[in-house]
Amino acid sequence: MSGRGRLALCAYGATLLAAAAMVPLVDPSTWLLQAAFLSALVSGAGAAARRVPLARPLTVAAQAVLALLILTLVFAREHAVLGLVPGPDVLTRFGELLAGGAQDVGRYAIPAPATDGIKLMLIGGVLLIGLAVDALAVTYRSAAPAGLPLLALFSVAAGLSGGGAGWWSFLLAASGYLMLLLAEGRDRLSQWGRVFGGAPPRGRDAFDREDGTAQAQVRTGRRIGAAALGVALVVHWSLPALGGGLIGQGGRGAGTGSGGGTINAVNPVVTLQDSLNQPENREWLKYTTNAKATGDMYLRIMALDQFDGGAWKFSVRKVTDIPAELPRPEGLGGGVGTTEIRTSISAAGAYKQGWLPMPYPATEVAVDGSWRFDPARRTIVGDRGQTTGGLQYSVTSLQVKPTAKQLAEAPKAPAALLEEYTEVPDTLPADVRSTALRVTRGAANDYERAVRLQDWFAADGGFTYDTQVDSGGGVGAISRFLRNKEGFCIHFSFSMAAMARTLGIPARVAVGFTPGTPAADGSTSVSNQDAHAWPELYFEGVGWTRFEPTPSRGSAPDYTRAATPSDGPSSPADPEAGASQAVPVAPSRSSDCSPQERQLGECGATTPQDVAVSEDQGPSLGTVLVWTGAVAALLVIPLLPMLWRTRLRRVRLGSEGCTAEEAAARTLLVWREIADTAWDHGIPPDESLSPRKAAARIVRLGRLEGAPADSVHRVAHAVEQVLYAPRPVPGTGLAEDAGRVRGGLGERAGRVAGLRALLLPRSTVRVVWACSERWNALAERAAAIRRRLLDRATAQLRRPLRQRG
C-alpha cells in the first residue's frame, strides 16, 4: 500500500475510534455501522480523486457533494428530485430533522432512542468530521491539525454523557490520533531516501533496511506517543475533580448521596408527529389498583416548568435518594379530602423511559434499580442509565378531592412560587394575554378563570383535535394555534398553561398517560395511544391541580364540572382495599376503536393518540447499503469515460524518461495523446497519414493558430525524428505542447463541444477495442487449449488400439 493510501486508512480509522465514544449515548448503536460504511464511501471518493489527480479543493468538494447525496438518500429521499438530487425541500427537511434532533437530545435520558433527528446529527457529524480529517491529514498532508476535529467529536460525546464517556473511549480516540501521526511521520520519512551513517541495506524499505537513524526515529516517535498517552490516562484517573464543571454536570444526576446531584434538561415530550399517527396500539404499562374508580388515574411522568414563549421545557433541579416516605405534597392543606390508594404497575420490556409513571401525588414508592427523587416536581427519575424496561413496582398515592368552593377561596400562593411559575418572556405575543383576558372576563377568582379557560378549549371555543396539524415552534406557536384552532394535546396544554401564567395563576405542564383501558382480568392496560399532556395549576391549600383542556381526550376533573357524572372507566372487578398484585407484562389486544372514530372523538377517554414515542429506526443497514451502492454506481458510471481519459493523459504525459529508448517511447505516447485529444474534439484519426500530414490536418480542421499550431508541428517533428532519423534526438517540453494543443482545441470547439469532449471523449472507444482484442485473444487461447486437450485425449484413445494391433 502506498504512503498516502496508508495515511487515508489511518484517518478513516481515527475518525471511527473517536466516534465510538458516542456509542453509549444512543440505543441501538447500529448507527455507527451505517456511519462507518458511509464514511468509507466518502474516504474512498477522496482516494479516487487524489489518484486522478484532482486539485485539492476539487477533491474536498467532490467528497462533500458525495456526503450530501448520501445523507439525502438516507434521510430525505422522498423530498429529493428523482429521489437523489437535493433541492430546497431536502434542505428544509434537514433543518426539521436537525431541530427535532436537538430537541430530542435535550429531552431524552441516556441512552436516547435513535430517532431520525438524532441519527442525522450522529451520522452527518461523523461524515463531516471524517471529511475534515481526511482533507487535513491526507489531501493537504498535515495530520497534526486533524486532531482538532477528532477532539471536537470526542468532546461532544463527553459533554452529552456528562463527562462519563469513560477512559476506554478516550484511549480509543487518542490511539487513533497517534496512529494517524505515526502514519504521517512514516510517509514523510520514507520520502527522505536513504539515511547515511547506518548499517548496510537489509530490506526493501528504508524503515526495514536501516538500523540507523530512520528506524531509531520511528522507535523514538512511538515511545513518545505511548508515553504521552499513558500520562494522559494517569492524569485522567488521578484528578477525579476534573470530571466536574461544564462537562461533568451535564448528565442526568451526579452523585449517589442524599444531598447531591442534579438532573438536567432532558424532556420526555417528543414532537415527532409521525408517532402521533401510528395505527398500531402497543401496550406499554399494565396496572392494578384498589381505587374504586380509575377515571382520574392519570399516570404522571414529570412536569415541564420552564416557558420560553414558544415551548415548555424541563429545568435543572436537585435530586436526592428516594425517601422511605415522600414528603407531603406542596400546598396540600388538611381540610381537603384525600383517599390513599395503592397501585401495582408493570412496564413492558420495550417501554424504556427514564421517568417512573405514577399516580399523582405519590407518597411512597417501592422500586428496584437506580432511581432518584425530584422533590420540586415530585417525580422519580432514573440514574446512570436506569429505565423502566420490564420493571415492576408499586406506588402508594393520594386521590385529592377538592371542592369547587375550596379552590375558589384559595389564598394567594407564596411569593417565591408565584414569581417562578407565573414568569412569561417579554417576547410572548400580546394576543395570548388579551385572549386569556377576553375568555375569563367576569370571572371572580383564579379558579373560575381556570375553569373558563378549560371549557373554552374543550368545548366553547370551536377547537378541533387533530394530530395531523404541524406542531410548529417559536414564540408565535401559541398565537397560531389560537388563530387556527386545530391541534393535539401538546397545543392545548401548552396554550392553557401559558395563558394561565399571563393571568397570574401559577402553571406548568404535566406529561404522562390517561387512565388506560380496563381488561377482563381486573387490570388496566396503558398503550402508546394513551400518552398525553395536561396543564397543572397551583392553588394554595390544594396544591398542583390537574385540568383537562383537550377536547375528546382524557376526562375533566369533578371539581371543574357543574354536575358530577360517573368517574369514567373503572375495572370490572375492582380489587379489595389494600390489595396489590404484580401484573405480568403481556401484549394487549388492539383497541376496537378505529382511527377515524378516534379523530371524531367517539371513543371516550380510552384511546387518545398523544405524544407516542417514535420507534422508527430509519432504513435498515441492508437498505442503506443497497441504495448507497446504487447511488455510487449512478455517480461513477457516467464519469468513467472522463476518469479513464484523465488517468490515461496523466500516464502519457508523465516523466520524459531517463534513457533514449524511454524518451522515444514517451514521444510516441505524447503524439498519441494529441491525436486522441483531436479525436475527442471531433477530428477522427487517419492512420494512413504521415505525422507531418496528420499535424497539418489537425491544425486545419481544428482551426488552430499561434502557439497551439506550432506545438502540433513541433511534436510531429519529434515523432519523425524518433521514427526515421538515423540518430534520433528526442524533443523536450512535449507534455507542455500537448497541453497547449488541448487548450487551443477547447477554445475553438465552443462550450457544448468542449463539455462533450470532457465528459464523453470519443477516444474512449479504444477501451472497447482493447477489450474486444483481449476477448478475441482469450477466445483463441481457449480454443487452442481445447484443441490440445482434444488431441491429447485422441492420442490416449489410439494408444491402446495400436498396442492391440
N, C-alpha and C positions, 0 to 999 in steps of 0.2 A: 504494500500500500504506500502511496506517495505521502510526503510530509504533510501536504495540505489536506489530503483525504483523512489522514490520522488526526489532524487538528479538528476537522469538521466533525468526526466521530466523537472526539472528546468534548467538543462544545455541545453536541446533542446530549451526551450522557450527563454532563454537568447540569444542564437545564432540567433533565428528568430527576436527577438526585435532589436538586433544590425544590422541585415541585412535589417530591414525596413528602415534604413537611406538611403539606395540606391534606394528606390522606385522612387523618383523624377528624377533619373538620366536617366532612360530608359523607353521608351514608346513602347508597352504596358508593364504593370507591372505584367503580368501573369507569368513571370519567377519566381517570388517569390513563387507562388503556387507550381510550379514544384520543386523548391529548398526545400520547406517545406516538400513535400511528400518524396523526395529522402533522405533528412536528417533524416526523421523519420525512413526510412528503415535502414540507417547506425546506428542510435541510437538503434533501435530495435535489430540489429545484435549484438551490444555491450552488450545489456542486456541479450540476449540469451547466448552469450559466457561466460559472468560472472556467469550465473546461472549453467553452466555445471559442474564445472567451468573450464575455460582455464587459463593458465598462463597469466599474464598481457601483456607481449609483444605479445603473440599469439592473445590475444583479439584485441589489436590495429591493428595487421597485418591483421586479418580477416576483420575488418571494412575497412581498406584501400583497400584490394582486392575487397570487395563488392563495394566500391565507384568507383574504376577503372572500374569494369564491368558495373556499371550503366552509367557512363559517356561514355563508349564505345557504349553501346546500344543506348543512346540518340543522340550522336553526330557523331559517326563513325561506325555505324552498317554495312554499305556497305563495309568497309575496314577490318572488323574483320573476324577471322576464324570462320566459321559456324554462322556468324552474331552476335557473342557474345564474343569469346575469343580474347583479344587484342594481336596484334603482332607488328612487325616493321612498317607495313603500318598504323596501328592505331596511333602509336606514331608520325609518320610523319604527319598524318592528324591533330593530336592535335597541333603539332608545327605550322602548317599552320594556323589553326584557331586562335591560341593564337597570332601569329604575325599579322594576319588580325585584330583581336580584338584590339590589342594595337594601330594599325594604326587608326582604327575607333574611338577609344577613343580620339585620338588627332585630328580627322578630323571633328567630328560631334559636333554641338551645343547641349546643354542640353534642352530638353530630347532627347537623341540619340535613333535611331531605334534599336530594339532588333535583331541585326544581329547574325548569328551563332557564330562568334568570341566573341562578347560581351556577349552573353548568356553563352558560355563556361566559360569565365572568371568569370561571376557572380555566376553561379550555382556551378562550380568547386570550386570557392573561399569559398562559403558558406559551401559546403561539407567539405572542408579542415579545415576551422575554427571550424565547428561543431564537426569534429572528434577530433581536438586538445582539445577543451573544454571538450568533453565527456571523453577523455583519462585522462586529468589532474584532472577534478573535480570528476569523478565517478570511473574510473578504478584505478587511483592512489590516490584517496581520498584527493586531495589537491585543493580546489576550488579557493583559493586566486590567484595563478599564472594563472588561467584560464582567469583572467581579461585582460591579455596581448593580446591574440588573439582576444578577443572581442574589445579591444581598437584599434587593428590594423584594424579590419573590419570597425569600426566607422570612424577611421581616413581616410581610403581610400574614404569613402563616402563624408566626409567633404572636403577632398582635391580636389576631382573631381568636387564637386559642388561649388568650390571657397569659402569655408567657409560658404556656405549658407545652410547647412544641417538643420539648424533650431533648436530651443530649444526643440521642441517636439521629434525630433529624439534622441537628447542627453538624454532627460528624459526617453525614452523607453530603450535605451541601458543601462543607469545607473540603471534603475529599474530592468532590467533583471539580471545584475550583483549582485545587492543587494539581489535579490530573491535567487540567487544561493548561496551566502554566508550564508543567513539565513537558507536555507535548509541544508547546510553542518553543521552549528552550531547546529541545532536541531538534526541532525543524531548523531553527536558526543556526545552531551549532553545526548541523550537518552541511550547511552551505559554506562553511569556512574552508572546507577542504582538509587536506592532511595537516595534522598538528606536528610541529617539529619537536625534537627532543624526546621522543618516546621510543618504545621498542619497535622492532620491525613489524610489518603488517602480518595479521593473523586471520583476517576475515575480509568480508566484502564491504563492511560498513565502518566508517570512522569510529563509531561508538563501540563496535565489537572488536575492531582490529587493534585499537590503541589502548595500551595500559598506562598511557601517559596522561597528558593534560586533559584531553577531551573526556575520557571516561572518568577521570578524577573530578572534573567539574560537574558532570552529571550526578555522580555519587554525592558530592557536596550539596548540590541543589536538593536532592531527595532528602538528605538528612536535615537540612534546614527546614524544608516543608513539613516533615514529620515532627520535628521539634516544635515548630510554631503551632501545629495542630494540637499537640499534646499540651502545650502551655495554655492554649485557649480552653481546652476541656477542663484542665485543673482549675483555672480561674473561674470557670463557669460553676464548678462544683463547690469551690472553697468560698465563694461570695454569694450565698443564697439571698442576701439582701438586695442584690441587683435584680432579682426577679420581680420586684415590685415596680411602682411608678406607673407610667403611662401604659406600659405593656403588661406588667404584672397584674394590674387591676382591671384588665379588660375582659375578664371572663364572667362566669356565672356564679361567682361566690368564691371567696378566698378564705381559707382557714376552716377549721372544724370546731373551734370552741364556741361556747355560747355567746361570747361577746363580740365576735368579729365577723367580717365578711360583708360583701355587697353583692347584689345581683344587678347586672347591667341591663340596658335597654334591649331586651330580647322579647319580641312581641309575637304571640301565637296567632294573631289575626292575619290571615293570608288573603290578599286581594287578587288572587288568581281566579279570574272569572270563569275559566273553563271548569274548574272544580265545582262551581255552584250549579252546574247543569248536568252533572253526571247522572245517567239514568239508573245505574245500579245502586242498590241500597245495602251498604255493608255495615254489619254490626260492629261497633267499637267498644261499647260498655254494656254490662248487664248488672242489675242490682235488685236486691230485695230490701224491704223496709217495713218497720212496724207502724208507719204512718197510716192513718185511716183513709187518707186520700192523697193521690200523687199529683193533683193538678198544679200545685205550687212547688213541686220537687225539681226546680231548676238545678242542674249540676254546674256550679260556677268554677271556672278555671282560674281566672285572675281578673284584675281591673286595670284599665288604661286611665292614667290620671294626669297626663300632660297633654295640653291642647295648644297647637301652634297656629291655629287658624285654618288649616287645611286637613289635618288628621289628628287622631288621638294616639298617643304613644305611651310607652311603659317607662317610667322614670327609674333612676338608680335608687335603691333602698337598702338599708341594712337588713341582714338576715341573721337568725340565730338557730340553735338547735331546737327541735320540736319539744316544747314542754309537755310534761305528763298531762297537764290540763291547760288548755288555751285560755288566755285572759278574757275577761268579759268583753263582749262586743262594744266597740267605741260608740258612745252616745246612747246606749240602751238603758233606759230607766227601769225602776222596779214596778212602775204602775202599768206597764204594757204586758198583755197576756202572752205567754210563751208555752210551748209544749216541747218536751225533749223527745227526740226520735233517734233511732239507731238504724243505720243503713250499711249493708254489706255489698261491696262493689267489686266486680271482676272486669279487667281490661283485656281485650283481645291482643294476641301477640303482635298483630300488625299495627296496632294503635300505639305509637311511640311518641308520647307527649312529655315535655319537660315540666309540666304542672300537674297537680293532682286534682281531677274533677271531684267536687264535693258539694253537698247541700250547704247553703249559707244561712246563718253563720255557724261554722263548726266549733265545737267546744272540746272535742277530744278526737285524736286520730291515732289509729293503730296500723302502722305500715312498716314493712321491711325495706331495707335499702338505704341509700344515702340521700336523705331529704332534709331540707331546711325550712324554717318558718319565717314568713314575711309579715311582721306584726301590722305594718301600716295598711296593707291591703288584705290581710287575713287569708293568705294563700300559702300553699305548700309547694316549694319549688325544688326540682331535682338538682343535686350537686354532683360534680365530677362525672358527667355523662349519664346520670341516672334518668331513666324514663319509665313510663307506665306500661310498657310492652309486657303482656302476660301477667300483670300484677294483680294480687288480691289484697284488699284492705278494708277496714271498717271505719265508719265515721259516726260520732255522736254529734248531733246538731240541734238547733232550736228552730221551731216554727214560730216566727214572730207574728203576732196577730194584733196590730194596732187598730184602733178605731179611727174613723174619719175625724171625730172630734179631737182626739189626741194629736193627730197630725196638723189639724187646723190651728190648734192652740200651742203648737210647739214654740218654745222661746228661741231667741236668736242664737245661732251657732257660735262657738268660741271664736275669738278674733283670729287666731293663728290658722284655724281650719278654714274660716271664711275667706281669709286672704289667699290661701293656697288653692282652694277648689272653686273659686269664682274668677280666677285670673283668665283673661282673654287677651290676645295680642291686639295691638293697635291696627294691624293690617286686616282684621276681620271686617268684611263688608258691612256697611251700616244697615243694609236691609235685613240682616239676621236679627239684630236687636229690634228694629222697627216692626218686623213681622211678629216677633215674640210679644211686644207691647200690644199690638193690634189684637192678636189672638186672645190675650189674657186681660183685655180691657174690662174693668168692672169687677175683677176677682178681688176678694177681701184679704187674702193671705197667700203665702207661698204654696200651701197645699192646694188651694183652688187653682192657682196658676199652673202647677204641675199637672193636675188632672185635665185642665183645659188644653194644655199642650198635647198630652197623651191622646185625648179624644179627637183633637184636630188632626193629628197624624193618622190615627187608626180608623176614623170614621167620617169626620165632618169636613175635612179639608180637600177631599177629592183625590187622594193619593192612590196610586196603584202599585201593588207588589210585583216586581219584575226583575228576575235575575239576569236578564239579557242586557240591562242598561249598563253603559260604560260607567265604572265607578269613579273615574276621573281623579283629580287631585288638585292641590294648590289651594290658596285662600279663597278662590271662587267656587270651590266644590259645593259647599253648603248652599250658596246662592243659586247655583244651577239646579240643585235638587229641589229647592223651594219653588223655583220657577217652573221646572218641567214636571214635578210631582210624580216621578217614577223612580223606583229603586228597590233595594232589598234591605235586610235588617241593618247592615252597616250604615246605610244612608239615614235610616230613621233614628237609630240610637245615637249616632254621632250628632245629628242635627238637633235632636231634642236636648241632649246634654249641653251642647253649645248654647242653645237659646236659653236654657235654664240658668247658665252662668251669667248671661247678659242681664238677667233679671235679679241677680244677686243670690241665686239658690245654689249651694254647693253641689257639684255634679261630677260624675265620672262615668265611664262605660265599662260594663262587665262583659266578659266573654265566656261562653260555655255551651251548655246544651239545654234544650227544653226537656220536659219530663220523660219523653220516650213513649213506647208502645207497650201496653200490658201483654204478657204472654200467658198461655194456658196454665203454666206451672206455678203461677203466682209471682213470677219475677217480671221485671220490666226491661225491655230491650231499647238501647240507645244507639242510633246509627249515625253515619256521616250526614244524613239529611236532617238530623235533629240539631246540628250545630247552629249556634245563634249568638246574637249580641243584643244587649239591652242597657238602658241607662239606669244608674243608681243615683238617687238624690238624697241628701242628708237632711234629717230633721232631728233636732236636739230632743232627747228623751226617747227616741225610737232608733236612731242610728241610720245607717245606709239602707235605703228603701228602694225596692225594685218597682219600676214602671214598665209598661209594655206598649210602645207606640206603633209597632209594626203590624199592619193590618193582616188578618188571616193567619198569623203566626203566634204561637205561644198562647198565653191566657192572661187577661187583665186581672190584677190582684183584686181581692174582695174590697179592700179599703178605697178603691178608686171607682167602684160601681155603686149606683144608687140602689139597685136591688141586687141581692146576693144570690146568684144561681148556684148550681152544683159546682163542686170543686174541680170538675173535669175528670179526666181519665184516672181511674184507680184500679188496683189489682182486683181481679175477680175473686180471689181468695186472699184477703189481707192477712198477713202473719199476726200472730198474737203479740201483745205488747211485750217488749223485751226480747222477742225472737230475733235472731240474726244469724243467717246461714250463709256459707260460702256458695257462690254461684259458679258453676263451671262455665268456661268460655266456649260457646258453641255458636256456629253460624245461625242466624235467624232467617226466616223467610222474608222475601222482599215484600214491601208494602203493597197492599191491593189497590192503593190509590194511584191512578195514572198521573204522568207529568202534567197532562192538560188539566186534570181536576185540581192538582196542586196549584197551578198557575191561577185558577179561578177561585182559590180559597175554599174549596168544598171538602177538604179533608180534615177539617178541625185542627187540633193542635198537635197532631201526632206525627206529621211528616214535613216539617219545614226543611228548606234546602239552603241554609245559610252557612257560609264560611267553611265549607268542606275542604279539607287539606288535599291538594292535588297529589295524585300518585303517578302522574305521567312522568316517566323517566326519560322521555325523548326516544329517538330512534335507537334500535339495538345496535350493538357493535357490528354485527354482520351486515346490517343495512348500511351503516356508515361506511364500512369497507367497500361494499359493492358500489355505492353511489360515488364514493371518493375515487375508486378505480375508474368508474365511467367518466367522471369529470376530468381526471388526469388524461384519459385517452382522448376525450374531446379537445382538450387543450393542446396535447402534444402532437397528435396525428396531423392536424393541419400545418403544424410548424416544422414537421420533419424535413420537407424539401429545403427550407431555409437553413435549418440547422446543419443538414448534410453539406450544403454548399459552403456555409461559413467554415465548417470544420475542414473541408477539402481545400478551400482557399488558404487557410492558415498553414496547412501542411505544405502546399505547393510553394508558398511564398516565404517559407521558413529560412533556415540557415542556408547560405550560399555554398556550403561545403568546404572541406579542408583540402581535398585533393583535386587534381584536374578532372578526374572521372566524375567525382561528385558535383563539381561546378558545371560540367557539361550536362549531366542529368538534370540539375536544377534549372538550367536554361531551357531545356525542353519542357519541363513542368510549367515554367512561367509562360511559355508560348501557348501551352495547352490551356492555362488559366485565362489568357487573353481571348483565345478562340471561344472558350465556354462563356466568358462574360459577354462577348458579342452575340453569341447564340441566345443567351438569356434575354438580350435586348432586341431579339427578332432577326438576327443575322446568322442563319444556319451555316455550319462549317462546310467547306468544299475541299475534301481530301485530295482532289486531283491537282490543286494549285500549288505552286512553289511558295515558300514562305514570303518572298518578296511580293508576288501577285496577291497572295492571301491578305497581306498587310494593306496593300493598295485597295483591295475590295472592302476591308473593314473600315478604312478611312472614308471611302466614297459613300458606302451605304449608311454608315453611322454619322456622316456629316461632321467629322472631326476636323478641328483646326488647331493650330498652335501647338502647345506642349503635348496634348494627348495624341495628336497625329505623329509628332516627332517620336514619341515614346513607342508607338506601334512599329514604326520603321526601325528604331534602334533595336528592339527585341528581335525583329525579323532578321536583321543583320547578324545579331549574336547567334541566332539559330543556324544561319548559313555558315558562320564560322565553325560551329560545332559539327555540322553535318559534312561540310565539303572542304574546309581548309586543311592543308597537309599538317600544319601545326596550329590547332585551334587556340584562339585567345578568348577565353570566356569573358563576357561583358560584366560590368559592375552596375549596381543600382537598378537591377532589373525588377526587383519587387516594387520599388517606388514607381517605375514606369508602368507596371501593371495597375497600380493604384490610380495613377493619373488617367489611364485609359478607361478604367471603370467609372471614375468621376465624370469624364467627358461624355461617355455614352449615357450616363444617367441624366446629365443636364440636357442633352439633345432629345432624349426619349420622352420627357414630359412626366407629370406626376403619376398618372394612371399606369403607363407602361413601366415606369420605374418601380412602382409598388408591385406590379406583377412580376418583374424581374427579381425582386427581393423575396416575395412570398412563394411564387410558383415558378422558379427558374426552369427554363426549358431543358437545360443541360442535365437535369436530374434523370432524364431518360437513360443516361449512361448506367444508372443503377439497375434499371430494368434489363438493359443489355448484358450487364455483368452477371446479374442473377440468371438470365437465360443461358449465357455461356457456361456458368458453373453447373446449372442444371443439366445441360447437354453433356458436359464433361462427366458429371456423376452418372448420368444415364449410360454413357458409353463405357464407363468403368464398371458399372453394374452388369452391363451386357457382356463385357469381357470376362468378368468373374463367373457369370452363368455359363459362358462357353467353356471356360476352363474346367468348371465343375462337371459340366456335361461330358467333356472329352475324357476327364478322369474316370467318371462313372462308366462310360462306354469301354474304356480300356480295361477296367476291372472286370467287366462282364465278358469281354473277349478272351481274357487270360485263361479262365477255366476251359473254354471251348478249345483253345489251342493245346492245352495240356491233355485233354481227352483225345485229340487227334493224334 
